[in-house]
Amino acid sequence: MKVTGRAVVFGDDVNTDVIIPSRYLTSLDPRELARHAMEGLDPGFAEKARGGVILIAGRNFGCGSSREQAPIALKYAGVRCIVAEFFARIFYRNAINIGLPVLESPGIIREVEEGDLLTVDLEEGMIVNETKNRVVKALRLPRFILEILKDGGLIDHLKKKIGGGTP
């Protein structure tokens, strides 16, 4: 599984209330959530992400309250993958559960600049910075997480496993 896109870069401690402010949590429409993703940090984020981006972040991405809407907002905004120094664990699991690829890569924030073209190899745990001609390693995802991501998230994965067919 490979994902390609331009980098959008954020720093440390981006919490779930910044990813999708609580005033929008009454909406069940993922497209509505996407319009407001990251608007407190970057009012133009939804427009920037629309074509498909790879979000790069520092330490503790997704900290704060547990809300599945945070990774949903990012996914529907156009985020194809998130690579961070490390994630808050509940955000990490929520992202995988909804089929949004996440990789941890210590030092990534020093290797990527806004707008760099990246190719992320989820199976190998490699990030290729096509702009700078560099390869950065990430922690490899376990096979079971790769399977969940390939199936589109945990619910579709379980439907496939239990039903014996495609979701």
C-alpha positions as CSV (number, residue, x, y, z in Angstrom):
1,M,0.0,0.0,0.0
2,K,1.5,3.3,-1.1
3,V,0.1,6.8,-0.6
4,T,1.3,9.9,-2.4
5,G,0.5,13.5,-1.8
6,R,1.8,17.0,-0.9
7,A,2.9,17.6,2.7
8,V,0.9,19.8,5.1
9,V,2.9,20.3,8.2
10,F,1.8,20.9,11.8
11,G,3.7,21.0,15.1
12,D,3.4,19.3,18.5
13,D,0.4,18.7,20.6
14,V,-2.3,19.2,18.0
15,N,-5.4,18.2,20.0
16,T,-8.7,16.9,18.9
17,D,-10.5,20.1,19.7
18,V,-8.2,21.9,17.2
19,I,-8.7,19.1,14.6
20,I,-12.5,19.4,14.8
21,P,-13.9,22.0,17.3
22,S,-16.6,20.7,19.6
23,R,-19.2,23.2,18.2
24,Y,-19.3,21.1,15.0
25,L,-19.8,17.7,16.7
26,T,-23.5,17.8,16.4
27,S,-23.2,17.1,12.7
28,L,-23.2,13.5,11.5
29,D,-22.2,14.5,8.0
30,P,-18.5,13.7,7.4
31,R,-18.3,16.3,4.6
32,E,-19.5,19.0,7.0
33,L,-16.9,18.0,9.5
34,A,-14.3,18.1,6.8
35,R,-15.1,21.7,6.0
36,H,-14.0,22.7,9.5
37,A,-11.0,20.4,10.0
38,M,-8.0,22.3,11.4
39,E,-9.7,25.6,10.8
40,G,-8.3,27.1,14.1
41,L,-4.7,26.4,13.0
42,D,-5.1,26.9,9.3
43,P,-8.3,28.5,8.0
44,G,-7.4,27.3,4.5
45,F,-6.8,23.7,5.4
46,A,-10.0,22.3,3.9
47,E,-9.2,23.8,0.6
48,K,-5.6,22.8,0.7
49,A,-6.4,19.2,1.6
50,R,-9.1,18.8,-1.0
51,G,-6.9,17.2,-3.6
52,G,-5.3,14.7,-1.2
53,V,-2.5,15.5,1.2
54,I,-0.2,13.8,3.6
55,L,-0.4,15.4,7.0
56,I,3.0,15.6,8.9
57,A,3.0,16.4,12.6
58,G,5.2,16.6,15.6
59,R,4.7,14.9,18.9
60,N,1.4,13.9,20.5
61,F,-0.8,14.4,17.5
62,G,-4.5,13.9,18.4
63,C,-4.2,14.4,22.1
64,G,-7.2,15.6,24.2
65,S,-10.6,14.2,24.2
66,S,-11.5,11.0,22.4
67,R,-13.6,11.8,19.4
68,E,-13.9,9.6,16.4
69,Q,-15.0,12.7,14.4
70,A,-11.3,14.0,14.5
71,P,-9.9,11.4,12.1
72,I,-13.2,11.4,10.1
73,A,-12.9,15.1,9.5
74,L,-9.3,14.7,8.3
75,K,-10.1,11.8,6.1
76,Y,-13.0,13.4,4.4
77,A,-11.1,16.7,4.0
78,G,-8.6,14.8,1.8
79,V,-5.9,13.6,4.2
80,R,-4.6,10.4,2.7
81,C,-2.2,9.5,5.5
82,I,-0.8,11.1,8.7
83,V,2.8,10.7,9.7
84,A,3.8,12.0,13.1
85,E,6.6,11.8,15.6
86,F,4.1,10.0,17.8
87,F,0.3,10.0,18.3
88,A,-2.0,10.1,21.3
89,R,-3.0,6.4,21.5
90,I,-6.8,6.9,21.3
91,F,-6.4,9.0,18.1
92,Y,-4.2,6.4,16.6
93,R,-6.7,3.7,17.2
94,N,-9.6,5.8,16.0
95,A,-7.8,6.7,12.8
96,I,-7.1,3.0,12.1
97,N,-10.7,2.1,12.9
98,I,-12.0,4.5,10.3
99,G,-9.4,3.5,7.7
100,L,-7.1,6.5,7.9
101,P,-3.4,5.4,7.7
102,V,-1.2,6.6,10.4
103,L,2.6,6.1,10.8
104,E,5.0,7.1,13.5
105,S,8.3,8.4,12.4
106,P,10.6,10.0,15.0
107,G,12.4,13.0,13.4
108,I,9.9,13.3,10.5
109,I,9.2,17.0,11.4
110,R,12.8,17.9,10.5
111,E,12.8,16.1,7.2
112,V,9.7,17.5,5.5
113,E,8.5,21.0,4.6
114,E,5.1,22.2,3.6
115,G,4.4,21.3,0.0
116,D,7.0,18.6,-0.3
117,L,5.8,15.7,-2.5
118,L,5.8,12.5,-0.4
119,T,5.2,8.8,-1.1
120,V,4.5,6.7,1.9
121,D,4.9,3.0,1.8
122,L,2.7,1.7,4.6
123,E,3.9,-1.9,4.3
124,E,7.6,-1.1,4.4
125,G,7.3,1.8,6.8
126,M,9.2,4.2,4.5
127,I,8.5,7.8,3.6
128,V,10.1,9.0,0.4
129,N,10.5,12.8,0.1
130,E,10.4,13.1,-3.7
131,T,11.1,16.8,-3.4
132,K,14.3,16.4,-1.4
133,N,15.3,13.0,-2.7
134,R,15.4,11.6,0.8
135,V,14.0,8.4,2.5
136,V,12.8,8.5,6.1
137,K,12.0,5.4,8.1
138,A,8.8,5.0,10.1
139,L,7.8,2.3,12.5
140,R,6.3,-0.5,10.5
141,L,2.6,-1.3,11.0
142,P,1.7,-4.8,12.2
143,R,0.1,-7.0,9.5
144,F,-3.3,-6.9,11.3
145,I,-3.4,-3.1,11.1
146,L,-2.4,-3.2,7.5
147,E,-5.3,-5.6,6.9
148,I,-7.8,-3.3,8.6
149,L,-6.5,-0.3,6.6
150,K,-6.7,-2.3,3.3
151,D,-10.3,-3.2,4.1
152,G,-11.2,0.4,4.7
153,G,-11.5,0.4,8.5
154,L,-12.4,-1.9,11.3
155,I,-16.1,-2.3,10.6
156,D,-15.5,-3.2,7.0
157,H,-12.7,-5.5,8.1
158,L,-15.0,-7.3,10.5
159,K,-17.8,-7.6,8.0
160,K,-15.3,-9.2,5.6
161,K,-14.0,-11.6,8.3
162,I,-17.4,-12.6,9.7
163,G,-19.3,-12.6,6.4
164,G,-16.5,-14.3,4.6
165,G,-16.8,-11.9,1.7
166,T,-16.2,-8.3,0.7
167,P,-17.9,-5.6,2.7
